[in-house]
């Protein structure tokens, strides 16, 4: 309603004419699904947890508390820089997805837009891998961190695992038939997942004198959060120290590391001087465009940010001024990313483009109630293999030797 001016004087009105800044979507909140130390606590609820003490209060009851893969992962998450996560306790349910008519298990995290990382610590079967990857692929705003089996071998990790029909038990044997598993252990191809091996040894948070092997997904999710806060989501979460890790359940040789890297398995490695570090930042995708984890996570953040930041556009008149406003706001956001080092290019034009004009919005598109904006970005990719060519100068003759560090 227009303001009525009845008395002579000066009137000041606030009018929104400038750009609407797009605030980058969060990337460091994790969602963990599994069995809590107290299996009946807060069943199938997405409980927000901001520190280890709060997790203990919510999910650990009684005097004698025993750790589970879920509790070890949450502890590792906060020890490695994580600040906020959502925990879904599925109790004694055999499946991550639950079996009831209501939304249960992993599906509960669909309600939480804040989650950008999902994991089911200790669930290392093909069915669980598929559930996590399908969840991330359908949500499109998060990645799945997968644990390799604790006792996996290099050969098994390079072959995708599958589950086929149950095998009938031999005569005289009791119990239902179990599923037939292939020799492979690796999760299927996906640009929304990352696969880690081996498990880490750590002191049990409920028994500081006892060393236990823990699935790495919690520690890794914490490293994601730590790197996001110190460097940004565009920095690969690798070559980073794994806190709260005393050793590795399966030490790897340099040759084994090379084989696993080519299979899309991100390894955790011990260095005599530097300690235990994450030594891989690849997705499970066979597509070279989505090979690197930081590229996938950067795109998740950009897509989520643009989607949230341009919501005001819905139902606005689809005219030239609206298109200019969209170009202005999106370009300003991408310009900040470029200046922060997330995009590669000597100039803005090399780093990104935003196109929203008559070419992308012909009359038939406008008549359909659509506004189409085409955006392109050039993400920074990691330097995985650092090669030094060392020359030996002797008597005027130069001999060269190529040394690679990967």
N, C-alpha and C positions, 0 to 999 in steps of 0.2 A: 504494500500500500504506500502510495507517495506521501511524503511529508508535507504538511500544510504550513506555509509560512504566513503568519498573521501579524507579527510585530517586525517593524523595520530593524535590521541589524545584520550581523555576519553569522553565517551558519557553516559548519564544517561537517562534511559527510565522508565516511570511509568507503572507498570504492576499490574493489579488487581488480587491478589492471596488469599486474606483473605476472611472472611465471609462477607455476605451482611446483616447488621443488619436490623431486622424487627422492624419498628416503630409502636407502638400500635395505632390502629385506634381510632378516636375521638368517645366519647360516650355521650357528654353533649349537643350537638346541638339539639334544639327542632324545630318541625314544627307545627304551629298552623293554623287551618282552621276555618273560621267563618265569621260573619258579623261585619265589622269595623264600628266605629262611623260615618264615612262618607262612606255610602254604595257604592258610585261610584268610590272610590279611588283605583287605581291599581288593577282592577278586574282580578282575576284568574292569578295573577303573584306571583311567589315565591320571595318575597322581603326580603332580608337579613336585620335583625334588630340587632343592637349591644347595644342599650340602650333604656330606656323609652322615652327620648326626641326625638330620631329618629322615634319611632313609632308614637308619636304625630304629628310630622312634615309630615309623609307620609300618615297617615290615619285619622287625626282629623282636619277638616277644619271648619272655621266659629267661631263665638264668643260663641255660646251656644252649647257646646259639651256634648252629653249624653253618658254615658258608655254603653257598650254592654258586654255580657259574654266574648267575645274575648278580649276586651281592659282590662277588669279586670284580665283575665288570664295572659296576657302579662305583666301587672304591677306586679302581684304576682310572675311571673317567675323571673324577674330581682330583686325583693326585696328578694328573697330566694336564690340568688347566681347564677342564670343563667347569661350567658355572651353573648350568641349568639343564635338567633332563626330565622326561616324563617316564614313569615306570608303570608297566602293566603286569600285574601278577596273575599268571594263569593257573597257579596252584598245581594240582596233580593232573591237569588236562594233558593228554598225549599229543595234542596238536596245537600249533601256534594260532590257528584260526578258530579254535573252539568247536563245539558241536551243537550248541543250543540255538533256539530261534532268534535270540537277541544277538546284537553285535558283540563279539567276544574277542579276546586275544589281540592279535595284530590289527584286526579290523577296527579296534577301538581308537587306534592312532589316526584313523582317517578324520576323526572329529577335531584333531589338534593341528591347526594350520602352522603353528609355531615350529613344529618338528621339521628339521632339515637333514637329520641322520637317523637311520633306523638300524637296530641290531637285535638279534636273539642269541645272546651269549651261550655258547656250548651246543647249540643246535646245528649239527653238522651233517645232516642227511639231505639227499636231493630234494625231498618234499619240502623241507624247511627252507632250503635255498630258493626254491621256486616261489614259495609264498612270499618271502622277503623281496625278491626281485620283482615279482608281479605287483606287489604293493607299491614299490618305488616307481615302477614304470607307469602305473595308472595314476598315481598322485602327481608325478612330473615335477615335484618341487623338493625332492629329497633323494638321497642316495642310501643304499644298503651296504653295511659293513659286515662281511661274512667271515666266520672262523673256519679254517680248514680243520679236519679231524686231528685230534691230538697225536695219534699214532700213524699218520699218513706217511707214505714214502714219496720220493721224488717222482717215481714212475707213475704212481697212482694219481698224483696231483696234476699230471699233464694230460689226463684223460677225463672227459666229462662223465660224471656219475649219473646213473639212471636207476629208476625203480620199475621193475616189471611185475608180472603176475606172481602171486604167492607160490611158494614151493611147498608141495604137500610133504608132511612129515613121514619119516620111515615107519614101517610097521612096528608097533610096540612103543613108539615114542609118544609122550603126552604133550599137550599144549597145541594151540592153533598154529597153522603154517605161517611162516614169516615171509616177508617180501624178498625177492631175489635181487640182490644188488650187483651192479657191474663192478669191474675191477677199478674203475675210475672213481676219483673223489672230488674232482674240480666242479665248481658250479657252472651252469650254462652261460652262454654268451649273453651279455647285457651291458649297455652303456650306463646303466644306473646302479651298478654294483662294483665293489672292490673286494678282493679275496686275500686273506692274510695267513701266513704260516711262518714260524711255528708258534705254539703256545709259549707263554712266559712263566717263569718261576717267580713267586712272590711270597712274602710272609702273610699268613692268614690274618686278616684284620681282627678276627675274634680270638686268635691264638698266635701272638707275635713270635713265638719260638718255633712255629711249624711252617715249613716251606710247602707250598702247594703249587700245582700247575693251573694256570688260569687262561681261559680263552682270550685272545688279544683284542677283541672288538671293543671292549670298554676303554682300554688304554688308548687304542687308535682313535676312537671318537673324541677322547679328551685332547689328543694331539691336534685333531682337526680344529677344535675350538681354540686351542692355544695359538696355533698358527694364524687362524682367522683374526684373532685379536691383536697379534703383534705385527703381522705382515699383510694380511688380507687374504680373502678366499682365492685369489689368483695365484698365490704361492703354493706350490705342491707340498702336501704334508709329508715330506720325506726328508731324510738326513736330519731327523729330529730325535733327541734322546727320549727313551721310554722310561719315565719315572716309575718308581715302585716296582721295578723289575730287577730281580737278583740274578737271573740267569735265563737260559733258554731250555725248553724241554727237549728240543732236537737241534743241536748245533749243525750248521751247514758249511760245506766246503765252498770254495770259490767257484768250482766247476758246477756244483749243484745250484748255486745262486744264479749262474748264467742260464742254466736250463729252465729254472722256474720263472725267471724274468720273462723269457720268451713265451712262456705259457700263460702269462697274465697273472702270475702269483706274486703278490707283494711280500717280500721276505723281511723278517726282523733279524738283525745281524749283530754280532758282538765284535767290537773293536777294542784291542788291548788298551789303547790310550783314551778313547772316547766313551767306552761303555757300550750299552745296548741301544741301537738305533733302528728306526724304520728305514728300510733300504729299497723302497719301491713306491711308485705313485701312479699305478695304472688301473684302469677299469677292466672289466671282463669282456670288453667289446673287441671284436675283430676288425671293426671299422677304424682305419687310421685317424679319421677326423675326431673320433671319441675315445682315443686310446688313453688319454691322460686325465686323471681324476680331477685336477684343478680346472681343466677346461669344462668338464661336465658340471662341476659345482658352480663355476662362474656363470654358466648359462642358466642354471637353476635360479641363481640369485637375480640375474638380470631379468629373466622372464617373470619371476614373482614380483619384483619391484615395479616393473612397467605395468603389470596387470593391476596391482594395488594402487599405484600412483595415478593411473589414468581412469579410474572408476568414475570420476566426475563427468567424463565425456558422454556416458550413456544418457540418451534422450536429449542431448543438446542438438541444436540445428546443424545439420551436416552441410556446412558451407565453408568458404575459404578461410574465414577467421578461425574456425574450429581446427582445420587442418594445420594452419600456422601455429596455433597454440600447442597442438600435439608435437609438431616438429621441434618447437622451442623447448618444451619441457623434457622430452626424451633426449634431445641433443645435449642439453645442459647436464643431465645425469651421466650420459656416456662420456662427455668431456671430462667430468670429474674422475671417472674410472681410468681414462687415458692418462691423465695427469698423475694418478696414483700408481701408474705402472702396470695396470691390469690389462691394457690393450697395447699391441705393438704397432709402431708407426712413427715416422718422423714428424708427421703432421696429422691434424684431426681427420683430414680426408683419407689418409692411409689407414687410420685406426678404426673408423666407423662411418656409416652413412645412415640417414633417416629420410625416407621418401614417402610422402603422403600428398598426392596431388591428383589432378584429373586423370592422369594415366593409370594410377592404381585404383582410382574411384570413378570409373565411367558411369554413365546414367543408370545402367541396369543394376549396378552395385548399390548406388544411392537409393534407387527405387526399392531395393530389397532390404533397406534399413541397415546397411552395413557401412562401416568405415574401415578401409584397409590401409595399414601403414606397414611398409617394408623396411626392415632394419637389418643391417649387417655389421658385425663386429669382428675384429681380428684379435683373438685371444693370445696371450703369451703362453708359449709352450716351454716345458723344462729342458734343461741341458742334461740329458741322462748320461751321455758318454763324453767325457772330457779327454781329448786326445792331445798329447804333447809330442811334437816331433823334435827329438833331441839330436843335435849334430855334434859329432866328435871331430874337432879340427886338429889334424896332425900333419905337419910337414907340407901344408898347402893343400892337402886332400881332405875333403869333408865326407865323413861317413855318417849316415843317418840311421836312427833306430826309432821306430814308432812305439810309443808307450800309451796304453789306454787305461783309463781309470773309470770304472763303471760300477 
